[in-house]
Amino acid sequence: MATATNRESRWLFPGRRAGQPLRSDTLSALVHGLGVPATASRAAAIRQHVLDLPAPIVATALGYHQVTTARFAAESGTTWANYVTRRGK
């Protein structure tokens, strides 16, 4: 996506180096400075994903360990626990 300051950039948050995105730690500090709880927001997003998809698929897609996404799924009360069993029928 192009931004107002750099219409040719393919990055939503372009960095200071040409052709590079804003560093994740820099973006995190900016978001935190605005009062957005990044850790809680990330956890909420993963919980929503495990409601829509089985936890192992979410883990693979996002690069998380399957135990982590399984815990989020359990906390979310998801019904994907029997996904494989149901899929085979």
Order of alpha helices (4+ residues) and beta strands (2+ residues): alpha-alpha-alpha-alpha-alpha
